[in-house]
Amino acid sequence: MINQLIAELKQKLTSPVAVLYGGKARERDVSLQSGAAVLQALKNCDIDCIAVDTQEPWVERLNKQGVAHSFIALHGIGGEDGTIQGALETLAISYTGSGVLASALGMDKLRCKHLWRGLQLPTADFSLLDSSSDFKQIMQDLGGKVMVKPALEGSSIGMSIAGSVEELEAAYALAGGEGAIVMAERWIEGREFTVAVLDGAALPAIELKTEHSFYDYDAKYISDDTQYICPAPLSDDERVLLADLAVQAFDSVGCRGWGRVDFMQDHQGRVYLLEVNTVPGMTSHSLVPMAAKQTGLDFESLVLTILLDSLNSEDG
């Protein structure tokens, strides 16, 4: 299979592939790891490629190299929110993953929740926070324990749990306070899952287990104690439900190519959508490669499939 992917790519590529990574977001370190892994995979497959850190004058570099194709390995603000996608469209450079609007919407957890509510897709109760919020009333309305998160960050940056008014105020400040869009979400006690979507189909679900109070930045990228169970131990009905919801959530945002949808399941078996990731991590701890492996797709084949999809989308 990989030889066929390589052959198809070499027929379609008209320039080196620029792996865009790094950047200036708070997720820069993770992006550097993702980009390095993608770059090595392309090199292993003899695909002409260059590394471009968008913290530098990247437009000049792309123009100088005559780049017509790119692989986005940028996470967070500036790379996952439609900004780089819009710039690449202006430059007539193809890119992997979702387009401008879907990227912007997928990055915004608050707007995604409004969208899913409108489509009657299950997501936990929530409230927008600002300095004039009645924190006491919000805690009561949301069951007394909440997850506080900035709406426009990824990798669990700025997220924390609050079980009292005082903790909610501190969590609001940690998430950015008045300088950010911050939301409080009803705490869901139970199991956590993630489902990757590739070429419109859901990959096997992964269950995440951590000794941390939640699947935070450390549990995602640093800790060696986090457990990833793939395929997740689920009934047939649960597997179908998660796969269907993942694709529905992915499609509702307008995503394309690849991505990942995160879920919580409470003790009553009810499933809740958390968020859509339009540029998931591609590090040693990353989840999409883990799920792809279960379907017989190794890391190099996954990278090539994502890249080829972007070229086929351009043709279409």
Backbone bond lengths (Angstrom), bond angles and torsions (degrees), N, CA, C in turn:
res aa  C-N    CA-C-N  psi(-1)  N-CA   C-N-CA  omega(-1)  CA-C   N-CA-C  phi
1 M - - - 1.476 - - 1.527 111.56 -
2 I 1.335 115.76 -42.43 1.468 118.01 -175.39 1.525 110.81 -65.13
3 N 1.323 117.08 -35.17 1.467 119.38 178.57 1.527 111.32 -64.61
4 Q 1.333 115.86 -35.74 1.465 119.76 177.27 1.523 110.66 -67.18
5 L 1.328 116.58 -42.17 1.470 120.64 178.28 1.523 110.72 -61.12
6 I 1.325 116.12 -44.33 1.461 120.34 179.71 1.518 110.48 -61.52
7 A 1.326 116.01 -44.79 1.463 120.28 -179.35 1.528 111.17 -61.75
8 E 1.334 117.21 -44.57 1.468 120.95 179.94 1.518 111.28 -63.35
9 L 1.325 115.97 -41.64 1.463 119.62 -179.71 1.521 111.17 -64.29
10 K 1.299 116.30 -45.00 1.470 119.27 -177.34 1.518 111.61 -65.19
11 Q 1.311 117.20 -26.07 1.463 120.41 175.44 1.525 111.72 -71.90
12 K 1.340 115.80 -33.08 1.464 120.44 -173.70 1.531 113.45 -93.13
13 L 1.335 117.35 -29.20 1.461 120.03 -175.40 1.526 110.91 -71.63
14 T 1.320 115.73 134.18 1.464 121.04 179.91 1.518 112.11 -115.55
15 S 1.340 116.20 2.53 1.459 121.16 -179.55 1.525 108.24 -161.05
16 P 1.329 117.78 172.45 1.467 118.49 171.68 1.530 110.12 -60.92
17 V 1.329 115.91 152.41 1.466 121.60 175.19 1.524 107.92 -89.88
18 A 1.310 116.53 124.78 1.464 120.69 176.42 1.527 109.30 -88.95
19 V 1.310 116.86 118.37 1.466 120.98 173.98 1.520 106.90 -88.15
20 L 1.324 116.01 109.18 1.463 121.90 -177.36 1.518 109.26 -89.56
21 Y 1.310 116.79 121.46 1.465 119.73 -175.65 1.522 110.00 -150.91
22 G 1.341 115.84 179.62 1.463 120.14 178.83 1.513 111.91 79.62
23 G 1.319 116.24 -102.05 1.455 121.07 179.91 1.516 113.11 74.68
24 K 1.318 115.39 -165.12 1.465 121.50 -174.57 1.522 113.52 -116.07
25 A 1.335 118.09 1.93 1.465 120.87 -176.98 1.532 110.55 -72.19
26 R 1.314 115.74 169.29 1.462 120.70 178.78 1.529 111.89 -68.84
27 E 1.313 116.34 -12.46 1.464 121.20 177.36 1.528 112.28 -97.23
28 R 1.316 116.44 21.07 1.465 121.18 -177.47 1.531 112.27 -54.93
29 D 1.319 118.05 -46.77 1.465 120.69 -175.95 1.531 111.34 -59.92
30 V 1.324 116.06 -41.75 1.464 120.09 178.96 1.524 109.87 -66.44
31 S 1.333 116.31 -40.98 1.454 120.87 179.78 1.525 111.74 -62.66
32 L 1.319 117.14 -38.25 1.461 120.13 177.79 1.528 110.77 -61.61
33 Q 1.327 116.25 -39.25 1.468 120.22 177.45 1.527 111.26 -67.50
34 S 1.335 116.19 -45.12 1.462 120.01 179.20 1.526 110.75 -60.52
35 G 1.315 115.82 -47.45 1.455 120.14 -178.46 1.516 112.73 -61.87
36 A 1.327 115.99 -41.41 1.467 119.85 179.69 1.524 110.84 -62.90
37 A 1.342 116.47 -39.78 1.470 120.34 179.68 1.524 111.30 -67.00
38 V 1.330 116.92 -42.95 1.467 121.17 179.18 1.530 110.16 -64.59
39 L 1.323 115.97 -44.40 1.466 120.84 -179.97 1.532 110.65 -58.99
40 Q 1.326 116.36 -44.96 1.461 119.68 -179.34 1.519 111.48 -65.10
41 A 1.343 116.03 -38.22 1.467 119.88 178.49 1.524 110.82 -61.89
42 L 1.319 116.98 -42.86 1.466 120.73 179.12 1.527 110.90 -65.44
43 K 1.312 115.85 -41.71 1.466 119.69 178.38 1.528 110.78 -63.98
44 N 1.329 116.40 -39.73 1.464 120.25 178.53 1.525 112.09 -59.81
45 C 1.341 114.93 -27.44 1.466 120.64 -178.39 1.531 112.20 -98.98
46 D 1.342 115.30 10.69 1.472 120.88 177.67 1.525 112.10 60.90
47 I 1.358 115.18 35.31 1.466 120.65 174.38 1.523 107.89 -94.32
48 D 1.309 117.94 124.30 1.467 122.37 179.62 1.527 109.31 -61.70
49 C 1.330 116.99 122.50 1.468 120.18 -175.09 1.525 110.55 -152.45
50 I 1.323 114.71 158.16 1.458 121.62 176.12 1.526 108.98 -134.88
51 A 1.322 116.32 151.41 1.470 122.05 176.82 1.524 108.88 -94.60
52 V 1.331 116.34 130.13 1.464 120.69 -179.53 1.520 109.03 -130.49
53 D 1.317 115.98 111.10 1.459 121.75 176.33 1.523 107.54 -84.34
54 T 1.323 117.07 117.02 1.468 120.07 -175.07 1.521 112.96 -75.75
55 Q 1.322 116.99 3.41 1.462 120.03 170.04 1.536 109.59 -73.31
56 E 1.321 115.22 -21.90 1.469 121.86 178.94 1.535 109.66 -92.82
57 P 1.336 118.11 178.19 1.480 120.77 176.60 1.532 110.55 -70.34
58 W 1.313 115.49 79.61 1.462 120.90 -169.34 1.527 113.67 -73.82
59 V 1.323 117.81 -31.93 1.467 120.10 179.84 1.526 110.06 -63.19
60 E 1.310 115.89 -44.17 1.466 120.05 178.32 1.524 110.35 -60.42
61 R 1.322 115.62 -40.86 1.462 120.00 -178.88 1.535 110.35 -64.03
62 L 1.324 116.91 -45.21 1.466 120.10 -179.67 1.521 111.37 -62.98
63 N 1.317 115.63 -42.81 1.470 119.21 179.45 1.528 111.28 -64.57
64 K 1.324 115.75 -42.30 1.463 120.57 -179.01 1.522 111.43 -62.95
65 Q 1.357 115.79 -37.79 1.464 121.02 -178.06 1.536 112.21 -85.36
66 G 1.326 117.15 -5.10 1.458 120.55 -178.86 1.517 113.23 65.37
67 V 1.326 116.16 35.83 1.470 121.68 -175.54 1.527 110.90 -71.39
68 A 1.336 115.90 133.49 1.466 121.51 176.15 1.528 111.84 -118.18
69 H 1.342 117.47 -8.36 1.460 121.61 -176.03 1.529 109.90 -137.63
70 S 1.323 116.30 146.45 1.469 119.28 179.42 1.520 110.95 -143.01
71 F 1.319 113.97 154.60 1.465 122.10 172.77 1.518 105.94 -118.37
72 I 1.333 116.77 115.80 1.466 120.86 -177.74 1.520 109.90 -83.89
73 A 1.331 116.02 118.26 1.461 122.13 175.11 1.523 109.14 -122.78
74 L 1.325 115.36 34.58 1.460 122.90 179.65 1.518 109.88 -98.36
75 H 1.321 116.87 135.72 1.457 121.55 179.58 1.523 109.96 -116.26
76 G 1.318 115.72 144.39 1.454 120.25 173.84 1.511 113.57 86.08
77 I 1.331 114.64 -163.17 1.458 122.43 -175.50 1.523 110.41 -60.98
78 G 1.330 115.60 134.04 1.457 120.99 179.16 1.512 113.50 93.93
79 G 1.336 116.62 -24.57 1.452 119.12 -177.62 1.502 114.32 -121.64
80 E 1.338 115.26 -24.09 1.465 120.06 -174.72 1.518 111.95 -118.99
81 D 1.317 116.94 4.23 1.465 121.14 -171.17 1.518 114.09 -111.95
82 G 1.323 117.26 13.20 1.457 120.85 179.21 1.515 114.15 98.48
83 T 1.331 117.71 -13.35 1.466 120.91 -176.87 1.519 111.55 -65.78
84 I 1.326 116.76 -55.97 1.468 120.38 -178.75 1.526 110.07 -67.14
85 Q 1.328 116.56 -32.78 1.471 120.21 179.92 1.536 109.96 -63.84
86 G 1.323 116.23 -43.26 1.466 119.94 178.94 1.517 111.88 -64.46
87 A 1.331 115.85 -40.56 1.464 119.61 179.25 1.526 110.88 -64.20
88 L 1.328 116.68 -41.65 1.463 120.64 179.91 1.523 111.70 -65.87
89 E 1.321 116.72 -36.03 1.468 119.20 176.79 1.528 110.43 -65.14
90 T 1.317 116.06 -40.30 1.469 119.92 177.79 1.517 110.78 -62.38
91 L 1.337 116.06 -35.66 1.463 121.57 -179.47 1.530 112.51 -84.00
92 A 1.349 116.60 -1.63 1.472 122.16 -178.39 1.528 111.73 59.84
93 I 1.336 115.43 40.22 1.465 121.97 177.57 1.524 108.45 -110.76
94 S 1.317 117.44 126.37 1.465 119.84 178.94 1.524 109.71 -69.21
95 Y 1.327 116.60 153.47 1.455 120.42 -178.79 1.523 109.94 -146.92
96 T 1.308 115.56 155.72 1.458 121.47 -179.58 1.527 111.31 -81.06
97 G 1.325 114.72 154.33 1.456 120.45 173.19 1.512 114.55 84.61
98 S 1.324 113.88 -161.10 1.461 121.65 -171.87 1.522 112.78 -74.18
99 G 1.340 113.89 159.45 1.455 120.95 179.81 1.516 113.03 -78.62
100 V 1.319 115.36 -170.55 1.461 121.85 -173.49 1.528 111.66 -61.97
101 L 1.319 117.26 -54.47 1.463 120.46 -175.23 1.527 111.79 -65.73
102 A 1.334 116.62 -46.30 1.458 119.53 -179.29 1.521 111.20 -63.67
103 S 1.320 117.41 -37.31 1.464 120.80 178.21 1.529 110.56 -64.36
104 A 1.321 115.84 -45.66 1.461 120.07 179.84 1.524 111.53 -62.83
105 L 1.333 115.91 -42.81 1.460 120.12 -179.35 1.529 111.45 -70.17
106 G 1.335 116.53 -42.67 1.451 119.73 179.78 1.512 112.60 -62.74
107 M 1.318 116.96 -31.29 1.465 121.39 179.69 1.520 111.78 -72.41
108 D 1.325 116.52 -22.70 1.468 121.68 -174.52 1.530 109.79 -97.33
109 K 1.326 116.25 96.62 1.469 120.82 -176.92 1.522 112.00 -60.37
110 L 1.315 117.17 -35.12 1.457 120.67 -177.88 1.530 110.71 -67.16
111 R 1.306 117.81 -47.48 1.463 120.45 -179.27 1.523 111.22 -68.13
112 C 1.329 116.76 -33.77 1.466 119.25 175.48 1.525 110.56 -61.05
113 K 1.319 116.55 -41.87 1.463 119.58 -179.55 1.527 111.02 -65.51
114 H 1.315 117.29 -40.44 1.472 119.83 175.65 1.535 110.40 -61.68
115 L 1.317 116.29 -43.10 1.468 120.87 179.08 1.521 110.35 -60.75
116 W 1.336 116.77 -48.45 1.464 120.24 -177.83 1.515 111.78 -65.53
117 R 1.313 117.06 -36.36 1.468 119.63 175.19 1.529 110.19 -61.27
118 G 1.338 115.69 -42.33 1.455 119.35 179.78 1.517 112.87 -64.63
119 L 1.335 115.91 -30.17 1.469 121.11 179.52 1.529 111.97 -92.32
120 Q 1.327 116.33 2.58 1.469 122.94 -179.40 1.526 112.36 61.23
121 L 1.337 115.34 34.72 1.451 120.82 171.29 1.526 107.85 -91.20
122 P 1.327 118.96 142.45 1.463 121.15 -170.85 1.534 113.10 -73.79
123 T 1.309 116.52 124.95 1.463 122.19 173.92 1.522 107.79 -148.33
124 A 1.317 116.82 150.45 1.462 121.50 -173.41 1.530 111.66 -66.53
125 D 1.336 116.15 152.19 1.461 121.44 174.98 1.525 109.43 -59.10
126 F 1.325 116.21 150.01 1.466 119.79 -174.97 1.515 110.54 -153.45
127 S 1.319 115.40 169.11 1.464 121.32 176.90 1.523 108.85 -149.32
128 L 1.331 115.78 137.88 1.456 121.22 173.80 1.533 108.57 -75.54
129 L 1.323 116.82 138.11 1.460 121.17 -179.00 1.525 110.76 -110.04
130 D 1.314 115.73 142.09 1.463 121.23 167.34 1.516 108.20 -149.48
131 S 1.317 117.38 -179.29 1.471 120.80 -172.85 1.524 112.61 -65.11
132 S 1.338 117.47 -20.27 1.469 120.23 -179.29 1.530 112.13 -96.64
133 S 1.337 118.19 2.86 1.463 121.33 -178.26 1.525 111.29 -63.32
134 D 1.320 115.62 146.54 1.466 121.74 172.46 1.531 106.75 -86.70
135 F 1.312 116.48 90.30 1.464 121.31 -173.10 1.527 111.69 -62.39
136 K 1.304 116.43 -34.53 1.462 119.74 179.37 1.531 110.33 -64.92
137 Q 1.335 116.64 -44.76 1.455 120.57 179.96 1.529 110.96 -66.33
138 I 1.320 116.43 -38.32 1.461 120.41 179.39 1.520 110.35 -62.88
139 M 1.320 117.06 -42.83 1.470 120.04 178.46 1.530 110.68 -61.32
140 Q 1.318 116.35 -40.41 1.466 119.83 178.69 1.531 110.97 -66.72
141 D 1.329 116.18 -44.28 1.458 120.63 -177.21 1.530 111.89 -64.77
142 L 1.331 116.53 -31.61 1.463 121.19 -174.90 1.530 113.08 -101.67
143 G 1.311 116.15 16.73 1.460 119.21 170.23 1.509 116.79 89.66
144 G 1.335 117.83 6.15 1.464 119.91 173.79 1.519 115.87 90.59
145 K 1.325 117.72 -9.25 1.471 121.06 175.72 1.519 107.71 -144.71
146 V 1.339 115.85 130.68 1.459 119.49 -173.94 1.526 111.20 -137.27
147 M 1.326 114.26 158.48 1.457 121.51 167.45 1.520 107.04 -102.29
148 V 1.328 116.43 126.29 1.460 121.20 179.26 1.518 108.22 -105.01
149 K 1.318 116.27 131.96 1.461 119.56 -176.46 1.519 111.29 -146.90
150 P 1.339 117.56 143.10 1.468 119.77 169.61 1.514 108.46 -70.48
151 A 1.310 117.08 137.95 1.467 120.72 -174.79 1.515 112.75 -71.46
152 L 1.340 117.27 -21.54 1.456 119.84 -171.60 1.519 113.57 -117.99
153 E 1.315 117.76 29.18 1.460 121.68 174.34 1.522 109.12 -121.81
154 G 1.313 116.15 162.55 1.453 122.01 175.53 1.511 110.62 -126.30
155 S 1.346 116.28 -174.44 1.465 122.84 177.98 1.527 113.01 58.18
156 S 1.324 116.56 25.09 1.471 123.14 179.29 1.518 113.15 64.41
157 I 1.331 117.86 15.83 1.461 121.17 178.33 1.521 109.94 -65.09
158 G 1.321 116.23 132.07 1.459 121.66 177.75 1.506 115.27 79.00
159 M 1.325 118.19 3.36 1.460 121.39 -177.86 1.517 111.68 -90.58
160 S 1.326 116.27 144.93 1.465 121.11 175.16 1.526 109.59 -160.53
161 I 1.322 114.76 162.22 1.467 121.77 -179.34 1.522 109.31 -97.23
162 A 1.325 116.20 142.47 1.466 121.44 176.27 1.519 109.86 -128.86
163 G 1.337 115.55 133.48 1.464 120.86 178.74 1.507 113.15 -121.89
164 S 1.340 115.80 10.24 1.467 120.72 177.89 1.522 107.94 -154.48
165 V 1.335 115.88 168.56 1.462 119.97 179.38 1.526 110.15 -61.78
166 E 1.333 116.06 -41.87 1.454 120.16 -179.13 1.539 110.73 -63.19
167 E 1.312 115.52 -42.18 1.463 119.33 179.00 1.526 111.15 -67.99
168 L 1.320 116.82 -34.23 1.462 120.24 177.70 1.527 110.46 -64.61
169 E 1.330 116.84 -42.74 1.462 120.34 178.35 1.522 111.18 -61.75
170 A 1.341 116.10 -42.36 1.468 120.14 178.86 1.528 110.98 -67.15
171 A 1.330 116.73 -39.61 1.466 121.16 180.00 1.524 110.69 -66.36
172 Y 1.328 116.45 -37.88 1.460 121.30 177.14 1.526 110.37 -60.39
173 A 1.327 116.35 -44.46 1.467 120.92 178.42 1.527 110.86 -64.00
174 L 1.336 116.81 -42.89 1.457 121.41 179.80 1.524 111.56 -61.47
175 A 1.325 116.74 -35.98 1.466 121.63 -178.76 1.522 113.37 -76.97
176 G 1.324 116.74 -5.99 1.458 119.60 177.44 1.507 115.12 125.60
177 G 1.350 116.90 -15.28 1.453 120.21 177.72 1.515 112.83 56.73
178 E 1.326 115.94 -138.07 1.467 120.88 -176.96 1.522 112.44 -65.28
179 G 1.331 117.14 -18.45 1.455 119.73 -178.94 1.512 114.24 -84.51
180 A 1.325 117.37 5.39 1.466 120.45 -176.56 1.521 110.32 -145.72
181 I 1.338 116.04 163.77 1.460 121.26 169.83 1.520 106.39 -88.68
182 V 1.325 116.38 116.05 1.465 121.35 -172.79 1.521 109.57 -122.02
183 M 1.317 116.41 138.38 1.458 120.87 179.06 1.513 110.54 -129.75
184 A 1.320 114.68 151.08 1.463 122.08 172.26 1.520 107.41 -111.00
185 E 1.322 115.96 135.10 1.457 121.88 -176.39 1.525 109.21 -124.35
186 R 1.322 116.17 136.55 1.462 119.79 178.04 1.528 109.64 -52.51
187 W 1.321 116.64 131.45 1.456 121.91 179.58 1.531 110.16 -70.13
188 I 1.324 114.87 127.38 1.458 120.83 177.76 1.527 107.97 -104.81
189 E 1.300 116.68 114.65 1.469 121.55 179.00 1.529 107.97 -88.38
190 G 1.330 116.31 123.42 1.461 118.38 179.24 1.506 112.83 158.43
191 R 1.325 115.89 -144.52 1.458 122.34 -175.20 1.526 110.68 -98.50
192 E 1.341 115.22 148.79 1.460 120.36 179.97 1.531 109.13 -115.84
193 F 1.335 115.07 136.14 1.459 121.64 -178.29 1.519 110.45 -133.55
194 T 1.320 114.87 158.39 1.454 119.89 170.11 1.524 108.50 -138.72
195 V 1.330 115.67 144.40 1.463 121.96 -178.85 1.524 108.24 -129.49
196 A 1.322 116.09 119.63 1.460 120.77 176.04 1.518 109.59 -81.53
197 V 1.325 115.52 147.62 1.463 122.01 175.50 1.522 107.44 -120.74
198 L 1.317 116.40 128.42 1.461 122.07 -178.94 1.528 108.45 -135.56
199 D 1.331 116.10 123.43 1.470 121.25 -179.33 1.527 112.04 52.73
200 G 1.324 116.40 40.68 1.457 121.14 174.99 1.507 116.13 82.60
201 A 1.338 118.17 0.00 1.467 121.19 -178.53 1.521 110.66 -120.21
202 A 1.324 115.12 145.42 1.460 120.38 178.61 1.529 110.20 -79.86
203 L 1.328 116.60 135.99 1.455 122.91 173.45 1.530 108.77 -88.87
204 P 1.320 118.99 169.13 1.464 120.23 -178.94 1.529 112.32 -56.52
205 A 1.337 115.03 138.47 1.464 120.84 179.93 1.519 110.67 -67.54
206 I 1.329 115.67 148.40 1.463 122.72 175.74 1.523 107.99 -117.05
207 E 1.323 117.18 133.01 1.455 121.03 171.85 1.520 108.58 -95.97
208 L 1.342 115.60 136.97 1.456 122.55 -177.86 1.522 109.04 -109.45
209 K 1.321 116.20 128.72 1.458 120.29 177.68 1.525 108.90 -128.95
210 T 1.322 116.66 130.57 1.453 121.41 -179.13 1.519 110.20 -141.52
211 E 1.318 115.89 150.51 1.461 120.95 174.16 1.521 111.49 -80.25
212 H 1.326 116.74 -9.67 1.459 120.52 177.02 1.532 108.90 -71.67
213 S 1.328 115.97 165.66 1.462 119.48 -179.90 1.526 111.40 -65.92
214 F 1.344 116.58 -22.89 1.465 121.81 171.92 1.523 107.54 -160.41
215 Y 1.319 116.49 175.27 1.461 122.28 -176.52 1.530 108.93 -78.34
216 D 1.336 116.10 77.52 1.458 121.96 -173.40 1.531 111.47 -89.16
217 Y 1.329 116.11 -173.58 1.465 121.19 -176.21 1.520 111.31 -58.81
218 D 1.327 116.21 -44.10 1.461 120.38 -179.27 1.527 111.35 -62.92
219 A 1.336 115.83 -43.52 1.466 120.04 179.64 1.524 111.06 -64.62
220 K 1.330 116.67 -32.29 1.465 120.50 -178.05 1.520 113.39 -75.36
221 Y 1.335 115.87 -42.70 1.457 118.56 -166.68 1.526 116.17 -120.70
222 I 1.327 117.19 -12.26 1.460 118.94 -173.13 1.521 112.32 -120.42
223 S 1.314 116.84 -50.18 1.457 121.31 -174.38 1.526 112.49 -64.58
224 D 1.326 115.69 140.64 1.461 121.34 174.36 1.524 111.39 -97.51
225 D 1.335 116.62 3.69 1.464 120.77 -177.35 1.526 112.74 -94.32
226 T 1.334 116.93 -12.51 1.460 119.88 179.81 1.528 109.93 -65.44
227 Q 1.329 115.50 134.44 1.466 120.32 179.73 1.525 110.23 -102.10
228 Y 1.321 115.60 133.86 1.456 122.55 176.50 1.518 107.08 -119.32
229 I 1.309 116.51 114.27 1.465 120.69 -176.78 1.520 108.60 -108.00
230 C 1.331 115.51 112.15 1.468 120.86 -176.10 1.524 109.83 -140.07
231 P 1.325 117.14 123.21 1.470 125.99 0.08 1.529 111.66 -72.82
232 A 1.328 115.54 148.76 1.462 120.77 -178.84 1.527 110.38 -64.02
233 P 1.339 116.48 143.36 1.469 119.95 177.18 1.533 110.74 -72.73
234 L 1.302 115.67 96.13 1.466 122.58 -177.12 1.520 109.34 -134.15
235 S 1.319 115.15 155.78 1.467 119.10 172.23 1.524 108.70 -72.30
236 D 1.319 116.59 165.67 1.462 120.06 178.31 1.517 111.28 -58.67
237 D 1.326 116.55 -41.83 1.465 120.32 179.77 1.524 111.20 -63.74
238 E 1.327 116.66 -40.96 1.467 120.41 179.79 1.521 111.00 -66.85
239 R 1.311 117.16 -40.01 1.470 120.51 178.24 1.526 110.95 -61.38
240 V 1.321 115.72 -44.77 1.462 120.16 179.62 1.527 110.46 -64.43
241 L 1.326 116.26 -41.97 1.464 120.39 -179.51 1.524 111.31 -61.35
242 L 1.338 117.10 -48.51 1.458 120.35 -179.18 1.522 111.02 -63.13
243 A 1.333 117.02 -42.58 1.462 120.27 179.73 1.528 110.88 -62.69
244 D 1.325 117.00 -45.45 1.465 120.92 -179.41 1.524 111.20 -63.79
245 L 1.334 116.39 -44.70 1.467 119.86 -179.65 1.525 111.29 -64.96
246 A 1.328 116.08 -38.37 1.469 119.59 179.39 1.527 110.35 -61.10
247 V 1.308 117.22 -47.48 1.460 120.94 -179.43 1.528 110.40 -66.49
248 Q 1.341 117.26 -40.66 1.468 119.93 177.92 1.524 111.18 -61.60
249 A 1.324 117.01 -45.48 1.464 120.96 -179.95 1.521 110.67 -64.15
250 F 1.315 116.06 -44.20 1.467 122.85 179.04 1.525 110.04 -59.23
251 D 1.330 116.37 -48.91 1.467 121.00 -178.26 1.528 111.84 -69.23
252 S 1.335 116.83 -34.67 1.462 119.65 -177.78 1.524 111.95 -62.90
253 V 1.314 115.91 -32.54 1.463 121.06 179.44 1.536 110.80 -80.82
254 G 1.335 116.18 -16.57 1.457 120.76 -178.95 1.511 113.16 89.31
255 C 1.340 116.52 21.56 1.462 120.74 -177.93 1.517 111.48 -68.79
256 R 1.304 115.59 160.41 1.462 121.16 176.06 1.533 109.03 -146.16
257 G 1.325 114.53 159.44 1.461 119.92 174.79 1.507 113.48 82.79
258 W 1.322 114.22 -84.94 1.460 118.84 -176.92 1.523 109.41 -152.32
259 G 1.311 115.46 162.79 1.459 120.89 179.04 1.517 109.74 173.87
260 R 1.311 115.27 -170.80 1.467 120.17 -178.14 1.520 108.83 -149.31
261 V 1.329 115.48 141.10 1.464 121.60 -179.11 1.533 108.08 -120.25
262 D 1.324 116.56 131.25 1.469 121.95 -177.26 1.520 111.24 -105.47
263 F 1.339 115.49 145.74 1.466 122.25 -175.27 1.529 111.27 -136.96
264 M 1.328 115.19 157.94 1.463 123.36 162.48 1.523 108.09 -121.70
265 Q 1.324 115.92 147.17 1.461 121.90 174.13 1.521 107.92 -124.68
266 D 1.333 117.40 123.77 1.463 119.47 -178.05 1.529 110.69 -81.29
267 H 1.324 115.81 178.72 1.467 120.60 -175.05 1.528 112.56 -69.43
268 Q 1.328 116.87 -13.68 1.462 120.60 175.87 1.534 111.87 -91.45
269 G 1.325 116.03 1.80 1.457 120.35 178.46 1.518 114.44 87.83
270 R 1.332 117.63 2.95 1.462 120.43 179.32 1.529 109.87 -78.05
271 V 1.327 115.94 138.40 1.464 122.39 -176.18 1.524 110.35 -105.97
272 Y 1.339 116.31 140.09 1.462 121.35 -179.21 1.528 109.51 -130.44
273 L 1.329 115.90 133.46 1.458 121.01 174.51 1.520 110.41 -72.53
274 L 1.328 116.40 136.56 1.460 121.19 175.97 1.525 111.38 -102.80
275 E 1.329 115.99 -57.19 1.464 118.78 -178.20 1.516 110.86 -166.36
276 V 1.344 114.47 166.19 1.456 123.01 173.62 1.525 107.85 -111.11
277 N 1.315 116.81 134.59 1.460 122.22 176.23 1.525 108.19 -110.02
278 T 1.324 117.48 116.78 1.456 120.21 -176.33 1.528 113.35 -90.01
279 V 1.334 117.60 -17.05 1.473 121.49 172.07 1.527 106.88 -133.89
280 P 1.324 117.42 77.52 1.466 120.34 -178.76 1.524 111.44 -65.05
281 G 1.323 115.15 161.69 1.456 120.23 178.92 1.516 112.51 -64.83
282 M 1.306 115.06 151.82 1.467 121.93 176.35 1.531 108.50 -130.00
283 T 1.341 115.78 45.70 1.454 121.62 -179.77 1.524 110.57 -100.66
284 S 1.330 116.14 -175.54 1.466 120.50 179.33 1.522 111.91 -65.58
285 H 1.330 117.36 -22.19 1.461 121.82 178.96 1.528 112.10 -98.09
286 S 1.325 117.72 3.40 1.458 119.96 -168.46 1.526 112.98 -76.44
287 L 1.324 113.93 155.73 1.456 121.79 -168.60 1.525 114.25 -94.81
288 V 1.316 118.33 -36.31 1.462 119.56 -179.52 1.533 111.15 -61.72
289 P 1.333 119.38 -46.62 1.469 118.25 176.60 1.528 113.07 -59.75
290 M 1.319 116.67 -34.44 1.458 121.16 178.96 1.529 111.00 -64.36
291 A 1.328 116.21 -44.74 1.467 120.36 179.29 1.525 110.92 -68.51
292 A 1.336 116.62 -40.27 1.463 120.33 -179.91 1.524 110.66 -62.13
293 K 1.309 116.25 -37.12 1.473 120.64 -179.59 1.528 111.40 -59.78
294 Q 1.336 116.06 -33.40 1.459 120.39 179.24 1.524 112.03 -65.97
295 T 1.302 117.24 -21.72 1.466 121.06 179.11 1.526 111.89 -97.75
296 G 1.345 116.47 7.01 1.456 120.86 178.94 1.513 114.35 90.87
297 L 1.358 116.72 10.45 1.463 121.54 -177.99 1.527 108.89 -101.36
298 D 1.342 117.59 109.33 1.462 119.24 178.20 1.529 109.71 -75.95
299 F 1.328 116.44 176.25 1.460 120.17 -172.68 1.525 111.70 -61.24
300 E 1.322 117.10 -45.53 1.461 119.72 180.00 1.527 111.35 -60.91
301 S 1.323 116.26 -43.10 1.472 119.78 179.80 1.521 111.38 -64.86
302 L 1.329 116.81 -36.60 1.459 120.60 177.18 1.517 110.58 -62.77
303 V 1.314 116.99 -48.12 1.470 121.12 -179.99 1.531 110.22 -60.06
304 L 1.312 116.74 -44.67 1.468 120.46 -179.82 1.528 111.47 -65.08
305 T 1.330 116.77 -38.88 1.469 120.63 178.96 1.527 111.06 -63.07
306 I 1.330 116.08 -44.08 1.467 120.65 178.88 1.529 110.41 -62.36
307 L 1.317 115.90 -43.79 1.470 120.55 -179.40 1.525 111.07 -66.12
308 L 1.325 116.53 -45.04 1.463 120.70 -179.53 1.522 111.15 -62.51
309 D 1.331 116.54 -38.58 1.466 120.42 178.73 1.527 110.57 -59.88
310 S 1.336 116.86 -38.90 1.467 119.44 -179.38 1.521 110.88 -66.32
311 L 1.325 117.16 -34.53 1.462 120.84 178.29 1.520 111.52 -73.21
312 N 1.331 115.49 -38.53 1.471 119.52 177.49 1.522 110.83 -66.93
313 S 1.337 116.89 -37.60 1.477 120.52 178.17 1.510 110.31 -63.07
314 E 1.340 115.52 -38.86 1.466 120.24 178.95 1.525 110.36 -64.17
315 D 1.336 116.27 -40.41 1.460 120.63 178.39 1.533 111.53 -63.47
316 G 1.364 114.06 -36.06 1.461 118.51 -177.43 1.502 112.71 -75.47
